Amino acid sequence: MQHLLTVNNLAVTYQPSDGPPIRALSGVSFTLELGHALGVMGESGSGKTTLARALIGLLPTASVTGQIGFEGQPLPLGHESALRLLRWRKLALAFQGSSSAFDPVYPVGEQVIDPLREHLGLARAAARQRALELWAEVGLKAEQFTRFPHQLSGGQKQCAMLAMALSCDPTLLILDEPTSGLDALTRRHILALLRRLRRERQMSLIIISHNLQDLVGLTERTLVLYAGSPAELGATSALLDDPRHPYSWGLIKSYPRMDQARDLWGIRGQPPNAQQLPSGCTFHPRCTQAVERCMAEVPPLEAHNGRWLACHLGGLQTLLEVRGVQKRFPGGVAALCGADLRVREGELVALIGQTGSGKSTLARILVGLHTPDLGSVHVQGRNLLALRGNELRVMRQRIQLIFQDPYEALSPQLTVLELVREPLDIQQLGDRAEREARARAALAAARLPMTPTFLSAYSHQLSGGQLQRLAIARALVLNPRMLIADEPVAMLDPSEQARLLRLLKEVQNEYGMGMLLISHDLPLVRKVADRIAVLHAGQVVEEGPAHQVLNRPTHPYTRTLLEAVALEATDV
């Protein structure tokens, strides 16, 4: 297939008048075929607009290195006269923010005429006629042609911007946030217009957007940028359905959907300062699975199972994997009958099912309180059931359980501070001062009072909500990679339930942990879960993204659970 555009190791650096250089882009590589469309997504400041300007040579003060090939020839970067021959006629850019793109004291229609006269050399009458044809092609009315920018709506200005960008019939059209700030109906009109224009004109498109709906159905592939570097590149539908880079996963998870009620949580931490980028992988300070190599070496963009990823670990890792676990208790009671479960790094998976389905038994197996009859439990790729001695002790620190009943889980003979410090004492981690400092930090993370009176209190002197927060602090003190919460709010009133559930999500985000939330409360689960696994008669009978399981269940048992919850709601 013919490559219309080839970008190889593109880098852009700005040199401000004072201060260190700003690395806006680095190591960007991709190809675009004739008639195809590429999406570009990323947080604000990730380099999307810089990429658009670099592709048409509109960065006169920046240092641009690497290779950009167009129609089989090198793009003449640094040669303005040669670039002017390509702009508009071969390459066109529709800038972000149509309001700022137009001269406010000049009729919009006249501004569409200008490039036709300047770049195609048309006489005024011919240019006006062609501009009116373009005006109609993008769905604007003839009487709007003579209006000023302030007299058009945001959607109308965006259509006028398209008419201007299309005026010289470019082969490649780059659109920077084409639907930003538009209402849903206008956005649908713009996207439908772009699909029609692309089909009729056989154009190639690059769509830069933070709106996933702009990319779905309009682009074949999508490039994800982080801090100016490529994180992931792949087929749009596959990438949006199953992002494999930790950054892509966090970015897509932050996007609101009409078919889910889950609370939105952004990616933990903040994007880096472009003048002080971290060493190694620029995403490592925010990544939930970073290792030492990530802090020292820049990961190259490499192929991994049909996807291009810049990740030393090959993408998002599985933190916990349960395979075929069986457990039968004396008397012939089968609690688990071949259960399978997976939790990825930084993910919250809800395990739901009615009382007696095996949820708590599975939780106890995961932390070593029960031994399965068959099956395996892998944590960070290691079989927990095969470990012994110090290896098992270290691995058990990485996976902690919050019990359903804190009254039974916490010793009445220890003070608050002693209860949280106790796991460190048992594991003999650090000296006494270090243990106390870690215990205090865990208590603060659980949003508990730090007064001497509270720290010296005993469990019988605390409320139910404070006890459960104390149990959370006790689990956090070992800095686990995986948290298992077994019905953690079942014994609390609705107000305290909401506060504690929010706390669990906050600490999960702060610590970058994976979490398995065990619950039979579906309305609660839908507020926090990334994925849901349904346990019935000791087996996981359905598993998938939360919105999919809750809105389009496939197993009869899942449908029965949801119908029961719906009936409860009608009884209120």
N, C-alpha and C positions, 0 to 999 in steps of 0.2 A: 504494500500500500504506500502511496506517495505521501511523504512528509511535507506539509506546507511550512511548518515552523519547527525548528530544532534549537533547543536551548541546552547548552552544556556548561556546567560549572559556573553559572552566572553569579557575580558578586557585585554589590554596590556599596560604596563607602562615602559618607559625607564628612567633610572636614569643616567644622564650625570655626568661626573666627577666634574663639577661645575654647579651650578644653580639648579632651582627646577625641579622636575620630569616632564617628557613629557608623557601625556596621549594620546597614539596613537589610542587606541580602547576602547570603553566602551559600555556595554549593548547590544552587538551584539548577536542576536538569529535568527536561521533559521533552516530549515531541507532541505535535498536533497534526492530524491528518486533514487533508482537504475535505471540507464538508462536515467535519466533526466539531464537537464542542467540549471544552475543558472547563471545569469548575475550579475555583480557587477559594479556599476558606481558611479562617484563622481568626484569633482574637484581634482586637484593635491594636495596632502597632506591630503586627506580625510581618509586615512588608508587602501586603497585597497591592496597595496603590503604587508603591515604588516599583514593583514588578511590572505593572501595567505601563508606567511611564518609561521604564527601561526598554520595553519591547518596541516602543515607537521612537526611541531616542530623545525623550523629553527630560533629560537630566543633565543639562549643560554644565552644572557646577559640581557634579559628583564624579567620583572615580568608578568607572564601570569596566569590569574585567570578565573574561570568559568569552564564549562564542554564542552568537545568535545567528542562525541560518534561516533565510526566508526564500521559499521557492528555489531551493538548491543553491542559493548564493549567500555569502556572508552579509549580514546587515551592516551598512557602512557607518558604524558608530563613530562619532567624532567628526563626521563630514556632513555638516548641516545642509549644504546644497543638495547632496545626494539623497539625504533623508527626506527633504521637502518633496522630492519627486515621488517618494513612496507613500508619504502620509496622505490621507484622504483617499487617494486612488487605489492603494493596495492595503494600507493599514489605517484603521480609524479607531479612535477612543472616545467613548461617551463617558464623560467625567461624572464622578459622584457629586450629587447635589446640583440638580438642574437649575435651581434658582441662581446659583453663583456662576453658572456657565454662560448665561446670557447677559448682554449689555442692557441695563435697565431702561435706558433712554432711546432704545432703538427697537422698532417693531420686530417681533420674533420671526415673521416670515422673511423679512429682509436679511436676517442673519442666516437663514437657510440658503438664500440666494448667493451670499458672499462666496462660500467655497466653490460653488459651481462656476462663478466667474473667474475666481483667482486660480483654481487648479485645473479646470477643464477649458478655460478660455471662452466660455459661452457669452454671446451677446446678452444684454440685459433682458430682452423680451423672451429669448429662449431659456435663459436661466430662471426667469419667473415662472414660465410654463412648467419647466421640469420641477421646480420647487413646489408648485401647486399639486402636481401629480404625486410627489413624495408625501405631501401633506395629507392627501386623500388616502394614500397607501397605509399610513400609520393610524388612520381612523379619525383624523381631525376635520372639522368643518371649514369650508372656504371662508366664512365670515370671521373666523378666528385668526386668519393669516395676518391681518394688519394690527392685531392687538399687541400690547406691550407685555413683558413678562409678568408684571404684577396683576394683569387682568386674566391670567390663566391659572387653573388649578394645578396642584402638584402633579397629578397624572397627565394633564394636558401638556405641561412643560416637559415631562419625561418623554412623551410621544414626539414633541417637537425636537427634543434632543436626538432622538432616534432618526428622525427625518434628516437632520443636519449631518449626523454621522454616516448615513446611507447615501448622502447626496452624490458622492463620486463613485458609487458602486464598489466598495472595498471588498477584497477577498477575505480579509480577517477583520472582524469587528470585536473590540474589547469593551466590555461594559463593566464599569466600576459601581457596584451597589445599585443596579438598575431599578430596584423596587423599594429601596430604603425610604421609610417615612410615608409610604402609601397605604391606604386602607386595603382590606382584603379583596374587595371587588375590583378596584383599580389595579391591584397587583396581579390578579388573575387575567385581566385584560392585557396588561403589558407582557406577561409570560406567553399568553396565547399568540400575541402579535409577534413576539420573537420566534416562536416555533414556526409560524407561517412564513415569516420573512426568510428564515434560514432555509426552509424547504424550497421556497420559490426561487430564491437567489443562489442557492447552493453555496452559502457562505460558511466559513468557519467562525466559531465564537469562542471567546474566553469570558466566562461569567465570574466576576469577583463578588462574593456575597457572604454575609454572615447568616443569611436566611436559607435554611436547608431546602425549603420548598422551591426556591429559585433554581436549585441544582437538580432536583428530582424531575425526571421527564424531559429535561432540557439539555443535559450534558451526558456524554458517555463516560468520561473519567473525571476524577476530582483530585486536586493536589491540596494537601493540608500543610500550611506554613506555621511555624512557631519561631518567634524571635528571628525572623529572616531566613530560617533554614527549613528545608523540606522535612516533614515528619513522616508523611505517608502519601502514597500515590496508588490509585487503583480504580477499578470500575465503580462508578458513582453509586449504583444501587447496592452493590456488595459492601462498599465502604460505609455507607450510611446505615445499613442493616447490621453489619458486623465489623465495627472499627477494631483494628488490631494494635494500633499504637496507643500507649496510655494517654497521650494528649488527645488524639482523635476521639477516643472513648469518652474522656471527660468533657470534651467540647460538645459532642453530640448528645450526651446525657444531660447537658445544661439547657438544651433546647426545649421550649414548652410545646406540648402536644394537646390537641383537643380531646384525644381519646384516653388521656390518663390524668389522674388527680394527684400524682406524686409531687411533693414539694420539690422545688428547684434548688439545687446546690451547685454553685460554680466550682471550678477547679480550685483546689486548695492553693494558698499562696498567691503571689502576684507575678505578672510577667516581668522579666528582668529589664534593667536599664540598658539601653542599647550602647551606652558608653562604658558600661561595666558588666559585660556579659560573663556568666559563669564559665569556668574551664570545662573541658569535656563536652558532654551533652548539655545543651543549654536548658533542657527541661528537667535535669536531675534534681534541682532543689524542690521541685513540686511533685516529682514522680513517686509513686507508692512502692516501686520495685527497684529503685536505683541501687546499684552495687558500686564497689570501688572503681571499677573500670569506667563506669559512666561519668565519674567525676574527673577522670584524667584524659580520656580519649574521645574525640569527636566521632560519633558513629556515622559511617557512610550510608548512603541510600542504596540498599541492596534488595534483590528479589528474594521474597520469602513466600513460597506456596501461592504464587499468583498475585502477590501484592508487593509493592516496593515500600520498604520500611527503613527508617533511620533509627535503629534500636539494637544495641549490643546483644540483647536477650531474644531478639527475633519477634518482638511485640509483646502484647499483654500476656502475662503469665498466669497459669492456674496455681492458686494458693493452696486450695484444699480439694482433694479428689477422693471420693468414696466409691469403691467398686464392689458390687455384689455382696454387701455386708449382710450376714445372717446372724440372728441371735434368738435362741430358744431358752426359756427359763425352766427350772424344775416344775414338773407337773404338765409338761407338754405345751406350755404357752409360747406361741411363736410371736415374738415382738417385731422382728425384722426378717424379711424373706427375700433377700437379694436387693437391698437398697443401693441406688447409685445417686451421687450428688457431686456438684462441682461449684466452687466459689473462686472467682478470679481476684487478682490483686485489686484492692480498693473498692470491691463490689459489695453490695448488701443484697443477700439472697434471703427471702422469707420461705421458711418451711412450714406449710400449713396442713391441717388435717384435724379431724375430730379427736376427742379424748380417746386414748387407747390405740391410736394409729401407729405409735412407735417413735414419736418425735423426741421425747425426753430420753428414751433408751439410746437413740442415735447420738444425742448430745453427750451422754455419759461415755459412750464408746470413743468419741472423738477426743476426749480429754483423759482417757485411760482409766475411768472408773468402772467400766465393764470391758470384758474381752469378747470380741465376736467369735462365733463358731466358725465362720467362713468369711472370706472377703479381705479387702485391704483398705487402709486409710493412708493416703499420701499427703504430706504437708511440705510444700515447696519442693516437690519432686522426690521426697524421701518417704519410704514406707514406715510409718510410725510404729506399726506392730512388730517390725523386725529389729527395731533399735533396742539397745541395752545400755545400762550404766550411764556414764556421763552424757553420751549422745542423746539418750532418751530424756535425761533431765533438762538439757539445753533445749531440745525440741518442744518439751512440754511448757517451757516458759513462753513459747511463741503462740500458744493457743490457750485462751483462758475462757472460763465458763462463768456466766452470771446466772445464779440459780433463781428459780421462780419465787421461793420463799426466803427472804433475807433473814427472817427471825431464826430459821433453822440453820442457815449458812454461816452466821456470824457468832462467834463465841461471846457469851455474856460476861466472861471473866476478864476481857481485855478492853482497854479504852479505845476510843476512835483512832488515835494515832498509832497505837499498838496493833490494832486490827489491820491497818493498811500497811504497816511496816512488816508484819509477820511473814508474808511470802519472801521478802528479801532476807529476813533472819533465817528462815528455813533453808534457802538456797545459798546463804552465806555470801551474798553479793555486796561488795564494798565494806567499808568500816561503818561504825554506828552513825557517824555524822552524815556520811553519804546516804545511808539508808533513810535516815530521818528527813533529809532534804528531798529525796525522791518521793517519800510518802507524803510530804507536804505539797509537792508539785502535783501529785495525783489527786489529792483532796481538792486542790484549787481547780484542777481540770474538771472535776465532778461538780464544781460550783457549790462547794460546801463552805460553811464559815471557818475561819482560821483563828478564832479567838481561843485563848487558853482554856476557857470554860468548856467550849465545844470539844476541843481536842482531848480533853481529859474525861469526857462523858462516856457512859457505858451504853450498850445497845438498847437496853430497856428504857433509856431516857430519851430516845429519838422517835420521831414520827416514822410512819411507813415509807414516805417519800425520801426522808433523810437516810433511812436504812438502805434503801435500794441504791441511792447515790453512793453510799459508803461501799456497797458491794461493787459498784462500777469502779470506784477509786482503787479498791483492792485488786481488781482485775487489771487496771491500767498500770499499776506500779511496776510490773515486770516488762513494760513496753512490748506487748504482744503484737504479732503480725495478724492474728486472727482472734476475733471476739465472738463467742457464742452466747446469745442472750435467750434464755429459756423462759418464755412468758414473762418478761421483765416488768410489765406494768399491769399484770392481771389482778393484783391485789390492791390497786390504787384507785382513787376516785378519778373521774374523767378529766378534771382540771390538772391534777398531778400527773396523770397519764400523758397528757399533751406535753407538759414541761419535760418529763423524763424522756419521752420519745425524741423530742427535739435535742435534748442533751446527748443522747446516744448518737444521733446523726452528726452533731457538732464534734464530738470526740473522735468519731470515726474519720471525719474529714480532716481534723487536726493531726491525728496520729497516722493517717494514711493506711488504716487497717482494712482488711476484709471483715465482713460480719455475716453471721448466720443468725437470723432472727426467727425464733420458733414461736408460733402463735396460732390460735384458732380464730382470731379476730380479723376478719377480712377488711372491714372499713379502716382499721388501723394499718394493716399491711399495705394497702394501696397508697398510703401517704408517703411511705419511705422506701419501698422495695424497688430495686433495679430489675431483679428477676424473681420468679416464684416457682417453688417446687411443691407439688401436691403429694402428700404421703397418705396412702390408703392401704390398710391391711399389711403394713410392713414393707410396702413397695412404693417407689416414686412413680406415680401413674401419669403425671404430666409435669412438664417443666418448660419455661420460656420467659421472654420479657414480660414484665408485670402487666403492661397494658394489653398484651396479646392474651395472656391466660385469663385475665379478668373480663375482657370484652369479647373474646372469641375462643372460649374453652373448647377443647376437643374430646375430653374424657367425660363419660356420664357422671362419674363421681364429682368432678369439678363443677359440672353444671348443677348437680344436686346441692352442693355447698352454696353456690351463688344464689340459687333459688331460695334456699332457706334464709339467707341474709336479706334478700329482697322482701320476703314475707315478714320478717321481723321489722323492716323499715315501714311497711304499710300498717303495722299494728301500733306504731307510736302515735 
